[in-house]
Amino acid sequence: MRYRGTEVEFVAAWEDIFTPNEPMLALVEQLHGRFPLFLLSNTSDIHREYVFRRYPVFQRFTSGTYSYEAKASKPGHTIYEIAQRQLGLEPASTFFIDDLLPNIETAPRAGVPDAPLSLRSARSPARAARGGWGQLPFRHFSAAE
């Protein structure tokens, strides 16, 4: 198969694969200003630029670790360790949220306390955010499945 379009057409098609995960977006808005938020994302440089341009919620994050730069991805434990070093996080005081269970299940192997939470099934982001979470550094945004 040979692609016959332009580079601009390819990038536009490659970028446009995301749909907002509304429970995650609402949770980020509720937690912004209360906790430091960092992004841990399996993404490419094209997708990173696109989501920051397209979705204002990404301005809520202080910093992030991205798989294309780290040369590692979730659910592998290496990217969690890279993020901890890169972002200066202490695993014991880090709370990881993700919308994919395999990514949550890996966090304890990197020293992050196990706290599985499905935001797709949570009754409300407020309910999900209650409790003594302490720091909430990691946040992943992914395309809806």
Salt bridges, closest charged atoms under 4 A:
GLU15 OE2 - ARG53 NH2 2.74
GLU29 OE1 - ARG60 NH2 2.90
GLU69 OE2 - ARG48 NH1 2.96
GLU81 OE2 - HIS77 NE2 3.90
ASP98 OD2 - LYS74 NZ 2.85
ASP99 OD2 - ARG120 NH2 3.05
GLU145 OE1 - ARG120 NE 3.67
